[in-house]
Amino acid sequence: MSASLLFFIFFALVVLSLLLWASRPAKHQFAPDADVFEALSQSRHCYHFHQIMQALRPEDTEYLREIGQAPLVRALRLQRRGVALIYLDCLQKEFETLLEISRALAVMSPEVIAMEEMERWRLSVAFAAHCAFLKWKLRLGLQPFSGFTLLSDMAINIARQLEAATTRIAETAVRGSEPSATGHENIAGL
Amino acid sequence: MVEPLQLRNLAWALTTTVECVLFVQLARRKFLDKYPWFSIYVASTIVQSAVVATAYRVFDVPSMVVWKIAWASQLIVVFLRFQALVELTRKILDRYLGIWALAWRLLFTVGILVLANSLLFSKGDWYWIFHNMERGFELSIGTIIVTLLLFARYYRLPIQRLHSALMLGLCLYSVFFVLNYTLLEKHIQELVNFWGFVDILTYLATLLIWLNAVSRYPEPATQALPVIPKELYGKLSSELNLRLHLLNRQLNQLLRSEDQHR
């Protein structure tokens, strides 16, 4: 079988499969003019990162093991893995909401920055892969671990940065929603 | 038993009739001026059928003149199909100024890359350059349509049913053309009538999709979109990316902390 034959058949089949996939009905559409800042102002699950890390620390269950409460340790770990999974779901939802907002903004913008759109796409792929991987690891049985005080500190630091970024978004949005001289119709809902 | 040649001629007559009905329907629904390139493309296919049929009657059939007429008319038709695709892409995307500016560059690059890649297999042989150019062009059309649909899906852009059906028809025909041509390329001389018949059948299916869309779906309504200043988008976009980065980092922390333990 020649290379050209393989190339054309493979490529045509890939195009056909993608056509079928892309023709499926789309998910719900984000209403950009009303929901952007409401979505941005919602509570952020990432702030609970410290507590989640704390719950997974080995010291939290070590004492129970020492006093011979192995079944309780197992039950507790199972419960905490469940909480960690719920936390991951929330984190993913938050990430997807931010992506939705960014898409809505790109649709409304008269000019988009290609590099930032690409970066967002890369981030969304990386996040989806990491999240799926971590969920599977948790489902397979994440054990408590030690030595992550540093990580907790980093988590607090990230939460602070997130807070600052969110504040800047809100400030920028408020400034941007003021009447502009561009001549375009501005978004009324902002 | 019906001869393959007769069967092909029958299918050819049928497609020409459907093309005429489609053109009349385009005129009746007042789509001729709203979709000029698509209408010219449909008209060109009718003219092509008439020209090639006349050439077959006037000249002896294994004739170089007929071959040249058929290929020249095919080049014009493929070019017009490409113009119809550009027209549809504009209709779908040009309301979104920023997205359109990004999309046309992306779609153009994708189209050129696929065409160039297809030509690579010609190895400098003019016969294959000619054939691969047509096949590559069709593959480009299919790839551009799929990229556009994926792009629209990513940004949650609504595509009207009429546009969606016209795109689907264009893409299906292009992809099946490439598949038919590639699968039969080694036996193209022996199976020329069969290949022609399969090609006409896929084209007929495409015409029926278009006819159904043009007859059933209303003309897409255009409504004004809210627009935000460019500067606001720039600032919000980079801040949102930062937040996405931070969330991603947080997830990585969880992953790494688990790896450290193990």
Contacts between the chains, C-beta under 8 A, distances in Angstrom:
chain1	res1	chain2	res2	distance
A	3	B	121	6.8
A	4	B	121	3.7
A	4	B	132	7.6
A	4	B	182	7.7
A	5	B	182	5.8
A	5	B	185	7.2
A	5	B	186	8.0
A	7	B	117	7.4
A	7	B	118	7.8
A	7	B	121	6.7
A	8	B	118	7.4
A	8	B	135	6.6
A	8	B	139	7.1
A	8	B	178	5.6
A	8	B	179	7.8
A	8	B	181	7.7
A	8	B	182	4.0
A	9	B	179	6.7
A	9	B	182	5.5
A	9	B	183	7.2
A	11	B	114	7.6
A	11	B	139	6.2
A	11	B	143	7.8
A	11	B	178	7.6
A	12	B	139	6.8
A	12	B	142	7.3
A	12	B	175	5.0
A	12	B	178	4.5
A	12	B	179	4.9
A	12	B	182	7.1
A	13	B	179	7.8
A	15	B	139	7.3
A	15	B	142	4.6
A	15	B	143	5.8
A	15	B	146	5.3
A	15	B	171	7.4
A	15	B	175	5.3
A	16	B	175	5.1
A	18	B	146	4.6
A	18	B	149	7.9
A	18	B	150	6.7
A	19	B	142	7.6
A	19	B	145	7.3
A	19	B	146	5.3
A	19	B	149	7.0
A	19	B	168	7.4
A	19	B	171	5.4
A	19	B	172	7.5
A	19	B	175	7.3
A	22	B	146	6.2
A	22	B	149	3.7
A	22	B	150	5.2
A	22	B	153	5.6
A	23	B	149	6.8
A	23	B	164	7.4
A	23	B	168	6.7
A	26	B	153	6.1
A	26	B	156	6.2
A	26	B	158	8.0
A	27	B	156	7.7
A	29	B	156	5.0
A	29	B	158	7.2
A	30	B	156	6.3
A	32	B	226	6.9
A	33	B	226	5.0
A	46	B	246	7.5
A	46	B	247	6.1
A	46	B	250	5.6
A	49	B	250	5.7
A	49	B	253	7.7
A	52	B	254	7.9
A	53	B	254	7.8
A	53	B	257	7.0
A	56	B	257	7.9
A	58	B	261	7.9
A	88	B	251	7.9
A	88	B	254	7.9
A	91	B	247	6.5
A	91	B	250	7.1
A	91	B	251	6.7
A	94	B	247	6.6
A	95	B	244	6.5
A	95	B	247	5.1
A	95	B	248	7.7
A	98	B	240	5.7
A	98	B	243	5.7
A	98	B	244	5.6
A	98	B	247	7.4
A	99	B	244	7.1
A	100	B	156	7.8
A	101	B	240	6.3
A	102	B	236	7.8
A	102	B	237	6.3
A	102	B	240	4.6
A	102	B	241	7.5
A	102	B	244	7.7
A	103	B	154	7.1
A	103	B	155	5.1
A	103	B	156	6.1
A	104	B	156	7.9
A	105	B	228	6.7
A	105	B	233	5.5
A	105	B	236	5.5
A	105	B	237	6.3
A	105	B	240	7.5
A	106	B	98	6.0
A	106	B	99	6.3
A	106	B	155	6.4
A	106	B	233	7.1
A	106	B	237	7.3
A	107	B	96	5.4
A	107	B	98	7.7
A	107	B	99	6.1
A	107	B	155	5.6
A	107	B	156	7.6
A	107	B	157	6.8
A	107	B	225	7.5
A	108	B	225	6.7
A	108	B	226	5.5
A	108	B	227	5.8
A	108	B	228	4.7
A	108	B	233	7.4
A	109	B	97	7.6
A	109	B	98	4.2
A	109	B	227	7.6
A	109	B	228	5.7
A	109	B	230	6.3
A	109	B	232	7.9
A	109	B	233	3.5
A	109	B	237	7.9
A	110	B	97	4.4
A	110	B	98	5.6
A	110	B	227	6.0
A	110	B	229	7.9
A	110	B	230	5.5
A	110	B	233	7.9
A	111	B	97	6.9
A	111	B	98	4.8
A	111	B	101	6.3
A	111	B	230	4.9
A	111	B	233	7.3
A	112	B	98	3.8
A	112	B	99	6.4
A	112	B	101	6.9
A	112	B	102	5.2
A	112	B	233	7.1
A	112	B	237	7.8
A	113	B	233	7.9
A	113	B	234	6.4
A	113	B	237	6.1
A	114	B	102	5.4
A	114	B	105	7.8
A	116	B	237	4.9
A	116	B	238	6.4
A	116	B	241	5.6
A	117	B	102	6.6
A	119	B	241	5.7
A	120	B	240	7.6
A	120	B	241	5.9
A	120	B	244	6.4
A	121	B	154	7.7
A	123	B	241	7.2
A	123	B	244	4.8
A	123	B	245	6.5
A	123	B	248	5.6
A	124	B	244	7.5
A	126	B	248	6.0
A	127	B	244	7.4
A	127	B	247	6.9
A	127	B	248	5.0
A	127	B	251	6.3
A	130	B	248	7.1
A	130	B	251	4.8
A	130	B	252	6.4
A	130	B	255	5.9
A	131	B	251	6.1
A	133	B	255	6.9
A	134	B	251	6.7
A	134	B	254	5.8
A	134	B	255	5.5
A	134	B	258	7.4
A	137	B	255	8.0
A	137	B	258	6.2
A	142	B	258	6.0
A	143	B	261	6.3
A	143	B	262	7.7
A	144	B	261	7.6
A	145	B	257	6.3
A	145	B	258	6.7
A	145	B	260	6.5
A	145	B	261	2.8
A	145	B	262	8.0
A	146	B	261	6.9
A	147	B	260	6.8
A	148	B	257	5.0
A	148	B	260	7.0
A	151	B	253	5.6
A	151	B	256	7.7
A	151	B	257	5.1
A	154	B	253	6.2
A	155	B	250	6.7
A	155	B	253	6.2
A	158	B	246	5.3
A	158	B	249	6.0
A	158	B	250	5.4
A	158	B	253	7.5
A	161	B	242	7.7
A	161	B	246	5.6
A	162	B	243	6.1
A	162	B	246	5.1
A	162	B	247	7.7
A	165	B	239	5.4
A	165	B	242	4.8
A	165	B	243	4.9
A	165	B	246	6.9
A	166	B	243	6.8
A	168	B	239	5.4
A	169	B	236	6.1
A	169	B	239	4.5
A	169	B	240	6.9
A	169	B	243	7.5
A	172	B	232	6.7
A	172	B	235	4.4
A	172	B	236	5.9
A	172	B	239	6.6
A	173	B	232	7.4
A	173	B	236	6.6
A	175	B	232	7.9
A	176	B	228	6.7
A	176	B	229	6.1
A	176	B	231	7.2
A	176	B	232	3.2
A	176	B	235	7.2
A	176	B	236	7.4
A	177	B	232	7.9
A	180	B	229	4.8
A	182	B	227	7.9
A	182	B	229	5.2
A	182	B	230	7.6
A	184	B	227	3.9
A	184	B	228	7.8
A	184	B	229	7.1
A	185	B	224	6.5
A	185	B	226	6.1
A	185	B	227	5.7
A	186	B	226	7.4
A	186	B	227	7.2
A	186	B	228	7.0
A	186	B	229	7.5
A	187	B	226	4.3
A	187	B	227	7.6
A	187	B	228	5.6
A	188	B	226	7.1
A	189	B	226	8.0
A	190	B	228	7.8
